[in-house]
Amino acid sequence: MTEVQATIQALATVESLTNKIDSLAVLDRQIKNLTAETKLLKDGIANQYGEGKHRGEKYGVRVTIEQRKGSVDMEALCKHFGITEAQLDSFRGESSAVIKVAATA
């Protein structure tokens, strides 16, 4: 099956569903698959070509390799310095609600 055929089939599957929850589940699965495929392509391009601008037949990419520091273990940091949750809260900004909807099988 070609990429175009797979895309057409995936769109037909989503369009044939009448329940929004089912549509979400199908789209969520497709997004996860595409995200994984994109990561593999990006890693492969970065490893093969290295940093810089590179051209394909129709499109171009810019590869930038950044070294990032790991995240801070806030729980361990607070414990080490004896910082209470209340003290930590005094440095936090306004919070906002985040609504998460996850598809399940």
FITI-53281 format. One record per atom (N, C-alpha, C, O): residue number from 1; chain; atom name; x, y, z. Coordinates in steps of 0.1 Angstrom, whole numbers, m for minus. Layout:
// residues N
resi: NUM&chain: A&name: CA&px: X&py: Y&pz: Z $
...
***
This chain:
// residues 105
resi: 1&chain: A&name: N&px: 8&py: m12&pz: 0 $
resi: 1&chain: A&name: CA&px: 0&py: 0&pz: 0 $
resi: 1&chain: A&name: C&px: 9&py: 12&pz: 0 $
resi: 1&chain: A&name: O&px: 18&py: 13&pz: 8 $
resi: 2&chain: A&name: N&px: 6&py: 22&pz: m9 $
resi: 2&chain: A&name: CA&px: 14&py: 34&pz: m9 $
resi: 2&chain: A&name: C&px: 10&py: 43&pz: 2 $
resi: 2&chain: A&name: O&px: 0&py: 42&pz: 8 $
resi: 3&chain: A&name: N&px: 18&py: 54&pz: 4 $
resi: 3&chain: A&name: CA&px: 15&py: 64&pz: 14 $
resi: 3&chain: A&name: C&px: 2&py: 71&pz: 11 $
resi: 3&chain: A&name: O&px: m6&py: 74&pz: 20 $
resi: 4&chain: A&name: N&px: 0&py: 74&pz: m1 $
resi: 4&chain: A&name: CA&px: m13&py: 81&pz: m5 $
resi: 4&chain: A&name: C&px: m25&py: 72&pz: m3 $
resi: 4&chain: A&name: O&px: m35&py: 76&pz: 2 $
resi: 5&chain: A&name: N&px: m24&py: 59&pz: m6 $
resi: 5&chain: A&name: CA&px: m35&py: 50&pz: m4 $
resi: 5&chain: A&name: C&px: m37&py: 48&pz: 11 $
resi: 5&chain: A&name: O&px: m49&py: 48&pz: 16 $
resi: 6&chain: A&name: N&px: m27&py: 48&pz: 19 $
resi: 6&chain: A&name: CA&px: m28&py: 47&pz: 34 $
resi: 6&chain: A&name: C&px: m35&py: 59&pz: 39 $
resi: 6&chain: A&name: O&px: m44&py: 58&pz: 48 $
resi: 7&chain: A&name: N&px: m32&py: 71&pz: 34 $
resi: 7&chain: A&name: CA&px: m38&py: 83&pz: 39 $
resi: 7&chain: A&name: C&px: m53&py: 84&pz: 35 $
resi: 7&chain: A&name: O&px: m61&py: 88&pz: 43 $
resi: 8&chain: A&name: N&px: m56&py: 80&pz: 23 $
resi: 8&chain: A&name: CA&px: m70&py: 80&pz: 18 $
resi: 8&chain: A&name: C&px: m78&py: 70&pz: 27 $
resi: 8&chain: A&name: O&px: m89&py: 73&pz: 31 $
resi: 9&chain: A&name: N&px: m72&py: 58&pz: 30 $
resi: 9&chain: A&name: CA&px: m79&py: 48&pz: 38 $
resi: 9&chain: A&name: C&px: m81&py: 54&pz: 52 $
resi: 9&chain: A&name: O&px: m92&py: 52&pz: 58 $
resi: 10&chain: A&name: N&px: m71&py: 60&pz: 58 $
resi: 10&chain: A&name: CA&px: m72&py: 65&pz: 71 $
resi: 10&chain: A&name: C&px: m83&py: 76&pz: 72 $
resi: 10&chain: A&name: O&px: m91&py: 77&pz: 81 $
resi: 11&chain: A&name: N&px: m83&py: 85&pz: 62 $
resi: 11&chain: A&name: CA&px: m94&py: 96&pz: 61 $
resi: 11&chain: A&name: C&px: m107&py: 90&pz: 60 $
resi: 11&chain: A&name: O&px: m117&py: 94&pz: 66 $
resi: 12&chain: A&name: N&px: m109&py: 80&pz: 51 $
resi: 12&chain: A&name: CA&px: m122&py: 73&pz: 49 $
resi: 12&chain: A&name: C&px: m126&py: 66&pz: 62 $
resi: 12&chain: A&name: O&px: m138&py: 67&pz: 66 $
resi: 13&chain: A&name: N&px: m117&py: 61&pz: 70 $
resi: 13&chain: A&name: CA&px: m120&py: 54&pz: 83 $
resi: 13&chain: A&name: C&px: m126&py: 65&pz: 92 $
resi: 13&chain: A&name: O&px: m136&py: 63&pz: 99 $
resi: 14&chain: A&name: N&px: m119&py: 76&pz: 93 $
resi: 14&chain: A&name: CA&px: m123&py: 87&pz: 103 $
resi: 14&chain: A&name: C&px: m137&py: 92&pz: 98 $
resi: 14&chain: A&name: O&px: m146&py: 95&pz: 106 $
resi: 15&chain: A&name: N&px: m138&py: 95&pz: 85 $
resi: 15&chain: A&name: CA&px: m151&py: 101&pz: 80 $
resi: 15&chain: A&name: C&px: m162&py: 91&pz: 81 $
resi: 15&chain: A&name: O&px: m174&py: 96&pz: 82 $
resi: 16&chain: A&name: N&px: m160&py: 78&pz: 81 $
resi: 16&chain: A&name: CA&px: m171&py: 69&pz: 82 $
resi: 16&chain: A&name: C&px: m176&py: 67&pz: 97 $
resi: 16&chain: A&name: O&px: m187&py: 62&pz: 99 $
resi: 17&chain: A&name: N&px: m168&py: 72&pz: 106 $
resi: 17&chain: A&name: CA&px: m172&py: 71&pz: 120 $
resi: 17&chain: A&name: C&px: m182&py: 82&pz: 124 $
resi: 17&chain: A&name: O&px: m180&py: 94&pz: 120 $
resi: 18&chain: A&name: N&px: m192&py: 79&pz: 131 $
resi: 18&chain: A&name: CA&px: m202&py: 89&pz: 135 $
resi: 18&chain: A&name: C&px: m201&py: 93&pz: 149 $
resi: 18&chain: A&name: O&px: m206&py: 103&pz: 153 $
resi: 19&chain: A&name: N&px: m193&py: 86&pz: 157 $
resi: 19&chain: A&name: CA&px: m191&py: 89&pz: 171 $
resi: 19&chain: A&name: C&px: m178&py: 97&pz: 173 $
resi: 19&chain: A&name: O&px: m168&py: 92&pz: 168 $
resi: 20&chain: A&name: N&px: m179&py: 108&pz: 179 $
resi: 20&chain: A&name: CA&px: m167&py: 116&pz: 181 $
resi: 20&chain: A&name: C&px: m156&py: 109&pz: 189 $
resi: 20&chain: A&name: O&px: m144&py: 111&pz: 187 $
resi: 21&chain: A&name: N&px: m160&py: 101&pz: 198 $
resi: 21&chain: A&name: CA&px: m150&py: 93&pz: 206 $
resi: 21&chain: A&name: C&px: m143&py: 84&pz: 198 $
resi: 21&chain: A&name: O&px: m130&py: 82&pz: 199 $
resi: 22&chain: A&name: N&px: m150&py: 77&pz: 189 $
resi: 22&chain: A&name: CA&px: m143&py: 67&pz: 180 $
resi: 22&chain: A&name: C&px: m134&py: 75&pz: 170 $
resi: 22&chain: A&name: O&px: m122&py: 70&pz: 168 $
resi: 23&chain: A&name: N&px: m138&py: 86&pz: 165 $
resi: 23&chain: A&name: CA&px: m130&py: 94&pz: 156 $
resi: 23&chain: A&name: C&px: m117&py: 99&pz: 164 $
resi: 23&chain: A&name: O&px: m106&py: 98&pz: 158 $
resi: 24&chain: A&name: N&px: m119&py: 103&pz: 176 $
resi: 24&chain: A&name: CA&px: m107&py: 107&pz: 184 $
resi: 24&chain: A&name: C&px: m97&py: 96&pz: 186 $
resi: 24&chain: A&name: O&px: m85&py: 98&pz: 185 $
resi: 25&chain: A&name: N&px: m102&py: 84&pz: 189 $
resi: 25&chain: A&name: CA&px: m94&py: 72&pz: 191 $
resi: 25&chain: A&name: C&px: m86&py: 69&pz: 178 $
resi: 25&chain: A&name: O&px: m74&py: 67&pz: 179 $
resi: 26&chain: A&name: N&px: m92&py: 69&pz: 166 $
resi: 26&chain: A&name: CA&px: m85&py: 67&pz: 154 $
resi: 26&chain: A&name: C&px: m75&py: 78&pz: 151 $
resi: 26&chain: A&name: O&px: m64&py: 74&pz: 147 $
resi: 27&chain: A&name: N&px: m79&py: 90&pz: 152 $
resi: 27&chain: A&name: CA&px: m69&py: 101&pz: 150 $
resi: 27&chain: A&name: C&px: m58&py: 101&pz: 159 $
resi: 27&chain: A&name: O&px: m46&py: 103&pz: 156 $
resi: 28&chain: A&name: N&px: m60&py: 98&pz: 172 $
resi: 28&chain: A&name: CA&px: m50&py: 98&pz: 182 $
resi: 28&chain: A&name: C&px: m40&py: 87&pz: 179 $
resi: 28&chain: A&name: O&px: m28&py: 89&pz: 180 $
resi: 29&chain: A&name: N&px: m44&py: 75&pz: 174 $
resi: 29&chain: A&name: CA&px: m35&py: 64&pz: 170 $
resi: 29&chain: A&name: C&px: m27&py: 69&pz: 158 $
resi: 29&chain: A&name: O&px: m15&py: 66&pz: 158 $
resi: 30&chain: A&name: N&px: m33&py: 76&pz: 148 $
resi: 30&chain: A&name: CA&px: m26&py: 80&pz: 137 $
resi: 30&chain: A&name: C&px: m15&py: 90&pz: 141 $
resi: 30&chain: A&name: O&px: m4&py: 90&pz: 135 $
resi: 31&chain: A&name: N&px: m19&py: 100&pz: 150 $
resi: 31&chain: A&name: CA&px: m9&py: 110&pz: 154 $
resi: 31&chain: A&name: C&px: 3&py: 103&pz: 161 $
resi: 31&chain: A&name: O&px: 14&py: 107&pz: 158 $
resi: 32&chain: A&name: N&px: 0&py: 93&pz: 169 $
resi: 32&chain: A&name: CA&px: 11&py: 87&pz: 176 $
resi: 32&chain: A&name: C&px: 20&py: 80&pz: 166 $
resi: 32&chain: A&name: O&px: 33&py: 80&pz: 167 $
resi: 33&chain: A&name: N&px: 14&py: 73&pz: 156 $
resi: 33&chain: A&name: CA&px: 22&py: 66&pz: 146 $
resi: 33&chain: A&name: C&px: 30&py: 76&pz: 138 $
resi: 33&chain: A&name: O&px: 42&py: 74&pz: 135 $
resi: 34&chain: A&name: N&px: 24&py: 88&pz: 134 $
resi: 34&chain: A&name: CA&px: 31&py: 98&pz: 126 $
resi: 34&chain: A&name: C&px: 42&py: 104&pz: 134 $
resi: 34&chain: A&name: O&px: 53&py: 108&pz: 129 $
resi: 35&chain: A&name: N&px: 40&py: 107&pz: 147 $
resi: 35&chain: A&name: CA&px: 50&py: 113&pz: 156 $
resi: 35&chain: A&name: C&px: 62&py: 104&pz: 157 $
resi: 35&chain: A&name: O&px: 73&py: 108&pz: 156 $
resi: 36&chain: A&name: N&px: 60&py: 91&pz: 159 $
resi: 36&chain: A&name: CA&px: 71&py: 81&pz: 159 $
resi: 36&chain: A&name: C&px: 78&py: 81&pz: 146 $
resi: 36&chain: A&name: O&px: 91&py: 81&pz: 146 $
resi: 37&chain: A&name: N&px: 71&py: 81&pz: 135 $
resi: 37&chain: A&name: CA&px: 78&py: 80&pz: 122 $
resi: 37&chain: A&name: C&px: 86&py: 93&pz: 119 $
resi: 37&chain: A&name: O&px: 97&py: 92&pz: 114 $
resi: 38&chain: A&name: N&px: 80&py: 104&pz: 124 $
resi: 38&chain: A&name: CA&px: 87&py: 117&pz: 122 $
resi: 38&chain: A&name: C&px: 100&py: 117&pz: 130 $
resi: 38&chain: A&name: O&px: 110&py: 122&pz: 125 $
resi: 39&chain: A&name: N&px: 99&py: 112&pz: 142 $
resi: 39&chain: A&name: CA&px: 112&py: 112&pz: 151 $
resi: 39&chain: A&name: C&px: 122&py: 104&pz: 144 $
resi: 39&chain: A&name: O&px: 134&py: 108&pz: 144 $
resi: 40&chain: A&name: N&px: 118&py: 92&pz: 139 $
resi: 40&chain: A&name: CA&px: 128&py: 83&pz: 132 $
resi: 40&chain: A&name: C&px: 135&py: 90&pz: 120 $
resi: 40&chain: A&name: O&px: 147&py: 90&pz: 118 $
resi: 41&chain: A&name: N&px: 126&py: 97&pz: 112 $
resi: 41&chain: A&name: CA&px: 132&py: 105&pz: 101 $
resi: 41&chain: A&name: C&px: 141&py: 116&pz: 105 $
resi: 41&chain: A&name: O&px: 152&py: 117&pz: 99 $
resi: 42&chain: A&name: N&px: 137&py: 123&pz: 115 $
resi: 42&chain: A&name: CA&px: 145&py: 134&pz: 120 $
resi: 42&chain: A&name: C&px: 159&py: 129&pz: 125 $
resi: 42&chain: A&name: O&px: 169&py: 135&pz: 122 $
resi: 43&chain: A&name: N&px: 158&py: 119&pz: 133 $
resi: 43&chain: A&name: CA&px: 171&py: 113&pz: 138 $
resi: 43&chain: A&name: C&px: 180&py: 108&pz: 127 $
resi: 43&chain: A&name: O&px: 192&py: 110&pz: 127 $
resi: 44&chain: A&name: N&px: 173&py: 101&pz: 117 $
resi: 44&chain: A&name: CA&px: 181&py: 96&pz: 106 $
resi: 44&chain: A&name: C&px: 188&py: 107&pz: 98 $
resi: 44&chain: A&name: O&px: 199&py: 106&pz: 94 $
resi: 45&chain: A&name: N&px: 180&py: 118&pz: 95 $
resi: 45&chain: A&name: CA&px: 186&py: 129&pz: 88 $
resi: 45&chain: A&name: C&px: 197&py: 136&pz: 95 $
resi: 45&chain: A&name: O&px: 207&py: 139&pz: 90 $
resi: 46&chain: A&name: N&px: 195&py: 138&pz: 108 $
resi: 46&chain: A&name: CA&px: 205&py: 144&pz: 117 $
resi: 46&chain: A&name: C&px: 218&py: 136&pz: 117 $
resi: 46&chain: A&name: O&px: 229&py: 141&pz: 116 $
resi: 47&chain: A&name: N&px: 216&py: 122&pz: 118 $
resi: 47&chain: A&name: CA&px: 228&py: 114&pz: 119 $
resi: 47&chain: A&name: C&px: 235&py: 113&pz: 105 $
resi: 47&chain: A&name: O&px: 247&py: 112&pz: 105 $
resi: 48&chain: A&name: N&px: 227&py: 113&pz: 94 $
resi: 48&chain: A&name: CA&px: 233&py: 111&pz: 81 $
resi: 48&chain: A&name: C&px: 240&py: 124&pz: 76 $
resi: 48&chain: A&name: O&px: 251&py: 124&pz: 71 $
resi: 49&chain: A&name: N&px: 233&py: 136&pz: 78 $
resi: 49&chain: A&name: CA&px: 238&py: 148&pz: 72 $
resi: 49&chain: A&name: C&px: 245&py: 157&pz: 82 $
resi: 49&chain: A&name: O&px: 253&py: 166&pz: 78 $
resi: 50&chain: A&name: N&px: 242&py: 156&pz: 95 $
resi: 50&chain: A&name: CA&px: 248&py: 165&pz: 104 $
resi: 50&chain: A&name: C&px: 242&py: 179&pz: 104 $
resi: 50&chain: A&name: O&px: 232&py: 181&pz: 97 $
resi: 51&chain: A&name: N&px: 248&py: 188&pz: 112 $
resi: 51&chain: A&name: CA&px: 242&py: 202&pz: 113 $
resi: 51&chain: A&name: C&px: 243&py: 209&pz: 99 $
resi: 51&chain: A&name: O&px: 252&py: 207&pz: 91 $
resi: 52&chain: A&name: N&px: 233&py: 218&pz: 97 $
resi: 52&chain: A&name: CA&px: 234&py: 227&pz: 86 $
resi: 52&chain: A&name: C&px: 221&py: 226&pz: 78 $
resi: 52&chain: A&name: O&px: 211&py: 220&pz: 82 $
resi: 53&chain: A&name: N&px: 221&py: 233&pz: 66 $
resi: 53&chain: A&name: CA&px: 209&py: 233&pz: 57 $
resi: 53&chain: A&name: C&px: 211&py: 222&pz: 47 $
resi: 53&chain: A&name: O&px: 222&py: 221&pz: 41 $
resi: 54&chain: A&name: N&px: 201&py: 214&pz: 44 $
resi: 54&chain: A&name: CA&px: 202&py: 204&pz: 34 $
resi: 54&chain: A&name: C&px: 189&py: 204&pz: 26 $
resi: 54&chain: A&name: O&px: 178&py: 207&pz: 30 $
resi: 55&chain: A&name: N&px: 191&py: 200&pz: 13 $
resi: 55&chain: A&name: CA&px: 179&py: 200&pz: 4 $
resi: 55&chain: A&name: C&px: 176&py: 186&pz: m1 $
resi: 55&chain: A&name: O&px: 185&py: 177&pz: m3 $
resi: 56&chain: A&name: N&px: 163&py: 183&pz: m2 $
resi: 56&chain: A&name: CA&px: 158&py: 171&pz: m8 $
resi: 56&chain: A&name: C&px: 155&py: 175&pz: m22 $
resi: 56&chain: A&name: O&px: 160&py: 185&pz: m28 $
resi: 57&chain: A&name: N&px: 146&py: 167&pz: m29 $
resi: 57&chain: A&name: CA&px: 142&py: 170&pz: m43 $
resi: 57&chain: A&name: C&px: 133&py: 182&pz: m43 $
resi: 57&chain: A&name: O&px: 133&py: 190&pz: m52 $
resi: 58&chain: A&name: N&px: 124&py: 183&pz: m33 $
resi: 58&chain: A&name: CA&px: 114&py: 194&pz: m33 $
resi: 58&chain: A&name: C&px: 115&py: 203&pz: m21 $
resi: 58&chain: A&name: O&px: 111&py: 215&pz: m21 $
resi: 59&chain: A&name: N&px: 120&py: 198&pz: m10 $
resi: 59&chain: A&name: CA&px: 120&py: 205&pz: 3 $
resi: 59&chain: A&name: C&px: 134&py: 206&pz: 9 $
resi: 59&chain: A&name: O&px: 143&py: 199&pz: 5 $
resi: 60&chain: A&name: N&px: 135&py: 214&pz: 19 $
resi: 60&chain: A&name: CA&px: 148&py: 216&pz: 26 $
resi: 60&chain: A&name: C&px: 146&py: 214&pz: 41 $
resi: 60&chain: A&name: O&px: 134&py: 216&pz: 46 $
resi: 61&chain: A&name: N&px: 156&py: 212&pz: 48 $
resi: 61&chain: A&name: CA&px: 156&py: 211&pz: 63 $
resi: 61&chain: A&name: C&px: 168&py: 218&pz: 68 $
resi: 61&chain: A&name: O&px: 178&py: 220&pz: 61 $
resi: 62&chain: A&name: N&px: 167&py: 223&pz: 80 $
resi: 62&chain: A&name: CA&px: 178&py: 228&pz: 88 $
resi: 62&chain: A&name: C&px: 180&py: 220&pz: 100 $
resi: 62&chain: A&name: O&px: 171&py: 218&pz: 108 $
resi: 63&chain: A&name: N&px: 192&py: 214&pz: 101 $
resi: 63&chain: A&name: CA&px: 195&py: 205&pz: 113 $
resi: 63&chain: A&name: C&px: 203&py: 213&pz: 123 $
resi: 63&chain: A&name: O&px: 213&py: 218&pz: 119 $
resi: 64&chain: A&name: N&px: 198&py: 214&pz: 135 $
resi: 64&chain: A&name: CA&px: 204&py: 221&pz: 146 $
resi: 64&chain: A&name: C&px: 205&py: 211&pz: 157 $
resi: 64&chain: A&name: O&px: 195&py: 205&pz: 161 $
resi: 65&chain: A&name: N&px: 217&py: 208&pz: 162 $
resi: 65&chain: A&name: CA&px: 218&py: 198&pz: 173 $
resi: 65&chain: A&name: C&px: 221&py: 206&pz: 186 $
resi: 65&chain: A&name: O&px: 231&py: 213&pz: 187 $
resi: 66&chain: A&name: N&px: 212&py: 205&pz: 195 $
resi: 66&chain: A&name: CA&px: 214&py: 213&pz: 208 $
resi: 66&chain: A&name: C&px: 216&py: 203&pz: 219 $
resi: 66&chain: A&name: O&px: 210&py: 192&pz: 220 $
resi: 67&chain: A&name: N&px: 225&py: 207&pz: 228 $
resi: 67&chain: A&name: CA&px: 227&py: 199&pz: 241 $
resi: 67&chain: A&name: C&px: 219&py: 206&pz: 251 $
resi: 67&chain: A&name: O&px: 221&py: 217&pz: 255 $
resi: 68&chain: A&name: N&px: 209&py: 198&pz: 257 $
resi: 68&chain: A&name: CA&px: 200&py: 204&pz: 267 $
resi: 68&chain: A&name: C&px: 204&py: 197&pz: 281 $
resi: 68&chain: A&name: O&px: 207&py: 186&pz: 281 $
resi: 69&chain: A&name: N&px: 202&py: 205&pz: 291 $
resi: 69&chain: A&name: CA&px: 204&py: 200&pz: 304 $
resi: 69&chain: A&name: C&px: 191&py: 193&pz: 308 $
resi: 69&chain: A&name: O&px: 180&py: 196&pz: 304 $
resi: 70&chain: A&name: N&px: 193&py: 183&pz: 317 $
resi: 70&chain: A&name: CA&px: 181&py: 175&pz: 322 $
resi: 70&chain: A&name: C&px: 172&py: 184&pz: 331 $
resi: 70&chain: A&name: O&px: 176&py: 195&pz: 335 $
resi: 71&chain: A&name: N&px: 160&py: 179&pz: 333 $
resi: 71&chain: A&name: CA&px: 151&py: 187&pz: 342 $
resi: 71&chain: A&name: C&px: 155&py: 186&pz: 356 $
resi: 71&chain: A&name: O&px: 163&py: 177&pz: 360 $
resi: 72&chain: A&name: N&px: 150&py: 195&pz: 364 $
resi: 72&chain: A&name: CA&px: 153&py: 195&pz: 379 $
resi: 72&chain: A&name: C&px: 143&py: 186&pz: 386 $
resi: 72&chain: A&name: O&px: 131&py: 188&pz: 384 $
resi: 73&chain: A&name: N&px: 148&py: 178&pz: 395 $
resi: 73&chain: A&name: CA&px: 140&py: 170&pz: 404 $
resi: 73&chain: A&name: C&px: 135&py: 179&pz: 415 $
resi: 73&chain: A&name: O&px: 143&py: 180&pz: 425 $
resi: 74&chain: A&name: N&px: 124&py: 185&pz: 414 $
resi: 74&chain: A&name: CA&px: 119&py: 195&pz: 424 $
resi: 74&chain: A&name: C&px: 117&py: 189&pz: 437 $
resi: 74&chain: A&name: O&px: 120&py: 195&pz: 447 $
resi: 75&chain: A&name: N&px: 112&py: 177&pz: 438 $
resi: 75&chain: A&name: CA&px: 110&py: 170&pz: 451 $
resi: 75&chain: A&name: C&px: 123&py: 168&pz: 458 $
resi: 75&chain: A&name: O&px: 124&py: 171&pz: 470 $
resi: 76&chain: A&name: N&px: 134&py: 163&pz: 451 $
resi: 76&chain: A&name: CA&px: 147&py: 161&pz: 457 $
resi: 76&chain: A&name: C&px: 153&py: 175&pz: 461 $
resi: 76&chain: A&name: O&px: 159&py: 176&pz: 472 $
resi: 77&chain: A&name: N&px: 152&py: 185&pz: 453 $
resi: 77&chain: A&name: CA&px: 157&py: 198&pz: 455 $
resi: 77&chain: A&name: C&px: 151&py: 204&pz: 468 $
resi: 77&chain: A&name: O&px: 158&py: 209&pz: 477 $
resi: 78&chain: A&name: N&px: 138&py: 203&pz: 469 $
resi: 78&chain: A&name: CA&px: 131&py: 209&pz: 481 $
resi: 78&chain: A&name: C&px: 135&py: 201&pz: 493 $
resi: 78&chain: A&name: O&px: 137&py: 207&pz: 504 $
resi: 79&chain: A&name: N&px: 136&py: 188&pz: 492 $
resi: 79&chain: A&name: CA&px: 140&py: 180&pz: 504 $
resi: 79&chain: A&name: C&px: 154&py: 184&pz: 508 $
resi: 79&chain: A&name: O&px: 156&py: 185&pz: 520 $
resi: 80&chain: A&name: N&px: 163&py: 185&pz: 499 $
resi: 80&chain: A&name: CA&px: 177&py: 188&pz: 502 $
resi: 80&chain: A&name: C&px: 178&py: 202&pz: 509 $
resi: 80&chain: A&name: O&px: 186&py: 203&pz: 519 $
resi: 81&chain: A&name: N&px: 171&py: 212&pz: 505 $
resi: 81&chain: A&name: CA&px: 172&py: 225&pz: 510 $
resi: 81&chain: A&name: C&px: 161&py: 228&pz: 521 $
resi: 81&chain: A&name: O&px: 160&py: 239&pz: 526 $
resi: 82&chain: A&name: N&px: 152&py: 218&pz: 524 $
resi: 82&chain: A&name: CA&px: 142&py: 220&pz: 534 $
resi: 82&chain: A&name: C&px: 131&py: 230&pz: 530 $
resi: 82&chain: A&name: O&px: 126&py: 237&pz: 538 $
resi: 83&chain: A&name: N&px: 128&py: 230&pz: 517 $
resi: 83&chain: A&name: CA&px: 118&py: 239&pz: 512 $
resi: 83&chain: A&name: C&px: 104&py: 232&pz: 513 $
resi: 83&chain: A&name: O&px: 102&py: 221&pz: 508 $
resi: 84&chain: A&name: N&px: 95&py: 239&pz: 519 $
resi: 84&chain: A&name: CA&px: 81&py: 234&pz: 521 $
resi: 84&chain: A&name: C&px: 73&py: 237&pz: 509 $
resi: 84&chain: A&name: O&px: 76&py: 245&pz: 500 $
resi: 85&chain: A&name: N&px: 62&py: 229&pz: 507 $
resi: 85&chain: A&name: CA&px: 53&py: 231&pz: 496 $
resi: 85&chain: A&name: C&px: 47&py: 246&pz: 496 $
resi: 85&chain: A&name: O&px: 46&py: 252&pz: 486 $
resi: 86&chain: A&name: N&px: 44&py: 251&pz: 508 $
resi: 86&chain: A&name: CA&px: 39&py: 264&pz: 510 $
resi: 86&chain: A&name: C&px: 49&py: 275&pz: 505 $
resi: 86&chain: A&name: O&px: 46&py: 284&pz: 498 $
resi: 87&chain: A&name: N&px: 62&py: 273&pz: 508 $
resi: 87&chain: A&name: CA&px: 72&py: 282&pz: 504 $
resi: 87&chain: A&name: C&px: 74&py: 281&pz: 489 $
resi: 87&chain: A&name: O&px: 75&py: 291&pz: 482 $
resi: 88&chain: A&name: N&px: 73&py: 269&pz: 483 $
resi: 88&chain: A&name: CA&px: 74&py: 267&pz: 469 $
resi: 88&chain: A&name: C&px: 62&py: 274&pz: 462 $
resi: 88&chain: A&name: O&px: 64&py: 280&pz: 452 $
resi: 89&chain: A&name: N&px: 50&py: 273&pz: 468 $
resi: 89&chain: A&name: CA&px: 38&py: 279&pz: 462 $
resi: 89&chain: A&name: C&px: 40&py: 294&pz: 461 $
resi: 89&chain: A&name: O&px: 34&py: 301&pz: 452 $
resi: 90&chain: A&name: N&px: 47&py: 300&pz: 470 $
resi: 90&chain: A&name: CA&px: 48&py: 315&pz: 470 $
resi: 90&chain: A&name: C&px: 56&py: 320&pz: 458 $
resi: 90&chain: A&name: O&px: 56&py: 332&pz: 455 $
resi: 91&chain: A&name: N&px: 63&py: 311&pz: 451 $
resi: 91&chain: A&name: CA&px: 70&py: 315&pz: 439 $
resi: 91&chain: A&name: C&px: 63&py: 310&pz: 426 $
resi: 91&chain: A&name: O&px: 68&py: 314&pz: 415 $
resi: 92&chain: A&name: N&px: 52&py: 303&pz: 428 $
resi: 92&chain: A&name: CA&px: 45&py: 299&pz: 416 $
resi: 92&chain: A&name: C&px: 35&py: 310&pz: 411 $
resi: 92&chain: A&name: O&px: 30&py: 318&pz: 419 $
resi: 93&chain: A&name: N&px: 33&py: 310&pz: 398 $
resi: 93&chain: A&name: CA&px: 24&py: 320&pz: 392 $
resi: 93&chain: A&name: C&px: 10&py: 314&pz: 393 $
resi: 93&chain: A&name: O&px: 7&py: 304&pz: 399 $
resi: 94&chain: A&name: N&px: 1&py: 321&pz: 386 $
resi: 94&chain: A&name: CA&px: m13&py: 316&pz: 385 $
resi: 94&chain: A&name: C&px: m14&py: 303&pz: 378 $
resi: 94&chain: A&name: O&px: m6&py: 300&pz: 369 $
resi: 95&chain: A&name: N&px: m23&py: 295&pz: 383 $
resi: 95&chain: A&name: CA&px: m25&py: 282&pz: 376 $
resi: 95&chain: A&name: C&px: m37&py: 282&pz: 367 $
resi: 95&chain: A&name: O&px: m46&py: 290&pz: 368 $
resi: 96&chain: A&name: N&px: m37&py: 273&pz: 358 $
resi: 96&chain: A&name: CA&px: m48&py: 272&pz: 349 $
resi: 96&chain: A&name: C&px: m52&py: 257&pz: 348 $
resi: 96&chain: A&name: O&px: m44&py: 248&pz: 350 $
resi: 97&chain: A&name: N&px: m64&py: 255&pz: 344 $
resi: 97&chain: A&name: CA&px: m69&py: 241&pz: 343 $
resi: 97&chain: A&name: C&px: m65&py: 235&pz: 330 $
resi: 97&chain: A&name: O&px: m65&py: 242&pz: 320 $
resi: 98&chain: A&name: N&px: m61&py: 223&pz: 330 $
resi: 98&chain: A&name: CA&px: m57&py: 216&pz: 318 $
resi: 98&chain: A&name: C&px: m67&py: 204&pz: 317 $
resi: 98&chain: A&name: O&px: m68&py: 196&pz: 326 $
resi: 99&chain: A&name: N&px: m74&py: 203&pz: 306 $
resi: 99&chain: A&name: CA&px: m83&py: 192&pz: 304 $
resi: 99&chain: A&name: C&px: m77&py: 182&pz: 294 $
resi: 99&chain: A&name: O&px: m73&py: 186&pz: 283 $
resi: 100&chain: A&name: N&px: m75&py: 170&pz: 299 $
resi: 100&chain: A&name: CA&px: m69&py: 160&pz: 290 $
resi: 100&chain: A&name: C&px: m80&py: 149&pz: 287 $
resi: 100&chain: A&name: O&px: m87&py: 144&pz: 295 $
resi: 101&chain: A&name: N&px: m80&py: 146&pz: 274 $
resi: 101&chain: A&name: CA&px: m89&py: 135&pz: 269 $
resi: 101&chain: A&name: C&px: m80&py: 125&pz: 262 $
resi: 101&chain: A&name: O&px: m73&py: 128&pz: 253 $
resi: 102&chain: A&name: N&px: m80&py: 113&pz: 267 $
resi: 102&chain: A&name: CA&px: m72&py: 102&pz: 262 $
resi: 102&chain: A&name: C&px: m80&py: 91&pz: 256 $
resi: 102&chain: A&name: O&px: m90&py: 87&pz: 263 $
resi: 103&chain: A&name: N&px: m78&py: 87&pz: 244 $
resi: 103&chain: A&name: CA&px: m85&py: 76&pz: 238 $
resi: 103&chain: A&name: C&px: m81&py: 63&pz: 244 $
resi: 103&chain: A&name: O&px: m69&py: 61&pz: 246 $
resi: 104&chain: A&name: N&px: m90&py: 54&pz: 247 $
resi: 104&chain: A&name: CA&px: m87&py: 41&pz: 252 $
resi: 104&chain: A&name: C&px: m94&py: 30&pz: 243 $
resi: 104&chain: A&name: O&px: m104&py: 33&pz: 236 $
resi: 105&chain: A&name: N&px: m89&py: 19&pz: 243 $
resi: 105&chain: A&name: CA&px: m95&py: 8&pz: 235 $
resi: 105&chain: A&name: C&px: m106&py: 1&pz: 242 $
resi: 105&chain: A&name: O&px: m112&py: m8&pz: 237 $
***
